[in-house]
């Protein structure tokens, strides 16, 4: 791996829910400068970043080779986190591969790719030219109190936090020799659904319960039922034979997490490593709910109970915030 600490980082996905805290964490002490690609420099996320020191915005789309080459130009590091709810699966996979190839050609020295769990490893033959790392997360706990998510709560009934992502991604760039070839898989904990409800009840004092719902009922009246047959990515071609629907995507989502309880099955996490990297990380649903309750009250948003009432839920996923529309 090249012996060089990157100071200029090209960021794809910097204005989204995960990207905002990641960029803030990278530039906080002035060690790194971030060049952030955005489709709209006037968007709320882009403007939030524009007011930070050591951040520059570049307007364009990652689905363009000239834009990618211009973005990687004069940078020696990259953080790439594409929005699959925009692109759809096929387009995301192609541009993930192409961005890696162009980064290698552009002599990027350290490349971090934000992803969900997938059995994939870097080709070690490239390690002498460019360090690379996978940063893997899971369902954000924030979606448990947001609108338009696979687990939007309802008052009559009824997992990494974004803030910690900043610490983990910063560690990767600060410890490249150790991180090269690593898949850093982040999470709060393997939180059972009943435990999530119990934690909410403990913090708020209001009753909460998890209802085990079959797929037929979920897709008939659940939080995503209105988009079940739509392409999972709003820019995906609906007549493409390889198109994946929201129903197909999230049926797989729920099945894989249902089969991965207690850190013993398909999806596992090295919590000792996460503790080493960030000793102050959030380690339980109750801890996260308590911090979020305090934050909401402090910022005038209200407590958790008030915030999940009908009409009060806010989006936590960029695609929902964008109204499921916009260019790649």
Buried (B, 14 or more C-beta within 10 A) or exposed (E): BBEEBBBBBBBBBBBBBBBBBBBBBBBBEEBBBBBBBBBBBEBEBBBBBBEBEBBEBBEBBBBEEEBBEBBBEEBBBBBBBBBBBBBBBBBBEEBBEBBBEBBBEBEBBBBBBBBEBEEEEBEEEBBEBBBBBBBBBBBBBBBBBBBBBBBBBEEEEBBBBBBBBBBBBBBBBBEBEEBBBBBBBBBBBBBBBEBBBBBBBEBBEEEBEBEEBEEEEBBEEBBBBEBBEBBBBBBBEEEEEEBBBBBBBBBEBBEBBEEBEEEEEEBBBBBEBBEEBBEEBBBEBBBBBBBBBEEBEEEEBBBBBEBBEEEEBEBBBBBBBBEBEBEB
